Amino acid sequence: MQNKSFRTVFGLAEMAAKLTTGFFDPYYAAKYDPTGLVKGWSIEEIFNKLLVPFLLQHSQVVGISLNGGGDLQFRTRADSAFYWEVGIENPNNLQKLSAVYQMKDGAIATSGFSKRGQHIANLTDHSLLQATIITDSLTWADIWATAALTAGRQNFLELLKTNQLSGVLITPTSTIPFSKGRLADAAENSI
């Protein structure tokens, strides 16, 4: 199992580096260290193998979620009216929210510097404080959130269009929401 898991993660890391045009780099401090991928991948694996079957087998369970360091994979029973309400912390004031999303199913990953310090190498600029990505897969949400910080604002704006990404970017002075590769109508909102 360990060898299969290593091959899976290694393959995902290679694919992530290619899709993000190198802004997701599984090498940190000159060593292979795909930590930014492994957390999301392992949470998603546990979620799909253990929690989804539990949801499907127990009609009294309305929804399931698994949180790892603030990154979240969640699902709601198809016949339920329940929605998850997920708040995105404001990195300029951790007592406030920058955005709130109501969703039935999906994954949300945030990468930033407000809690874990400088953990991303090769920053091209420091124009982003935080990036949150919303998708179906926590593995890919985590990859893209990490890539966003490495890419910086301008580079990532191109990547989000090309890859039809959804989420929110936080700069020192603005909140930039985007959905399916397009900036929201109010693309630059003061926070």
DAWO-V940792 format. One record per residue. N is the residue number from 1. RES is the residue in one letter. SS is DSSP state (@ for helix, = for strand, . for the rest). D_CENTER is the distance of its C-alpha to the mean C-alpha in Angstrom with 2 decimals. Layout:
n: <N	N>
res: <RES	RES>
ss: <SS	SS>
d_center: <D_CENTER	D_CENTER>
This chain:
n: <1	2	3	4	5	6	7	8	9	10	11	12	13	14	15	16	17	18	19	20	21	22	23	24	25	26	27	28	29	30	31	32	33	34	35	36	37	38	39	40	41	42	43	44	45	46	47	48	49	50	51	52	53	54	55	56	57	58	59	60	61	62	63	64	65	66	67	68	69	70	71	72	73	74	75	76	77	78	79	80	81	82	83	84	85	86	87	88	89	90	91	92	93	94	95	96	97	98	99	100	101	102	103	104	105	106	107	108	109	110	111	112	113	114	115	116	117	118	119	120	121	122	123	124	125	126	127	128	129	130	131	132	133	134	135	136	137	138	139	140	141	142	143	144	145	146	147	148	149	150	151	152	153	154	155	156	157	158	159	160	161	162	163	164	165	166	167	168	169	170	171	172	173	174	175	176	177	178	179	180	181	182	183	184	185	186	187	188	189	190	191>
res: <M	Q	N	K	S	F	R	T	V	F	G	L	A	E	M	A	A	K	L	T	T	G	F	F	D	P	Y	Y	A	A	K	Y	D	P	T	G	L	V	K	G	W	S	I	E	E	I	F	N	K	L	L	V	P	F	L	L	Q	H	S	Q	V	V	G	I	S	L	N	G	G	G	D	L	Q	F	R	T	R	A	D	S	A	F	Y	W	E	V	G	I	E	N	P	N	N	L	Q	K	L	S	A	V	Y	Q	M	K	D	G	A	I	A	T	S	G	F	S	K	R	G	Q	H	I	A	N	L	T	D	H	S	L	L	Q	A	T	I	I	T	D	S	L	T	W	A	D	I	W	A	T	A	A	L	T	A	G	R	Q	N	F	L	E	L	L	K	T	N	Q	L	S	G	V	L	I	T	P	T	S	T	I	P	F	S	K	G	R	L	A	D	A	A	E	N	S	I>
ss: <.	@	@	@	@	@	@	@	@	@	@	@	@	@	@	@	@	@	@	.	.	.	.	.	.	.	=	=	.	.	=	=	.	.	@	@	@	@	@	@	@	@	@	@	@	@	@	@	@	@	@	@	@	@	@	@	@	.	.	.	.	.	=	=	=	=	=	=	.	.	=	=	=	=	=	=	.	.	.	.	.	.	.	=	=	=	=	=	=	=	.	.	=	=	=	=	=	=	=	=	=	=	=	.	.	=	=	=	=	=	=	=	.	.	.	.	.	.	.	.	.	.	.	.	.	.	.	.	.	=	=	=	=	=	=	.	.	@	@	@	@	@	@	@	@	@	@	@	@	@	@	@	@	@	@	@	@	@	@	@	@	@	.	.	.	=	=	=	=	=	.	.	.	=	=	=	=	=	=	.	.	=	=	.	.	.	.	.	=	=	.>
d_center: <26.01	24.83	25.87	24.09	20.81	21.32	22.10	19.05	16.66	18.90	18.86	15.09	15.05	17.88	16.32	13.09	15.53	17.54	15.08	13.61	17.30	17.07	14.47	12.53	15.53	16.02	19.01	19.08	22.53	24.17	23.13	20.94	18.08	14.89	13.55	10.06	10.10	12.47	10.80	8.13	11.10	13.63	12.10	11.79	15.31	16.81	15.51	17.02	20.13	21.10	19.69	19.82	23.48	24.22	23.08	25.18	28.17	28.47	29.22	29.26	25.53	23.71	20.05	17.99	14.78	13.56	11.87	11.29	11.30	9.70	6.71	8.33	9.73	12.76	15.78	19.02	22.45	23.31	26.52	25.13	24.81	22.24	18.94	16.15	15.91	12.72	13.35	11.33	13.55	15.52	15.55	19.14	20.24	18.37	20.81	19.54	16.64	15.38	14.29	14.70	13.53	15.83	14.78	16.50	14.05	10.45	7.05	4.79	2.50	4.95	7.09	10.69	14.29	15.64	15.66	15.39	17.31	17.36	15.39	14.61	17.71	19.19	17.86	19.66	19.86	18.89	18.33	14.75	14.31	10.68	7.78	5.44	4.12	6.03	7.58	9.91	8.49	6.18	7.59	6.69	3.08	3.73	6.65	6.18	4.84	7.77	9.87	9.83	11.44	13.74	14.73	15.56	16.01	18.61	17.34	13.83	15.63	17.37	14.48	12.74	16.23	16.99	13.94	13.93	10.37	9.73	8.41	10.19	11.33	13.66	16.74	19.71	21.38	19.19	16.28	15.32	13.90	13.47	13.66	14.29	14.90	17.15	17.28	18.39	22.15	21.90	19.59	20.62	21.02	22.42	20.85>
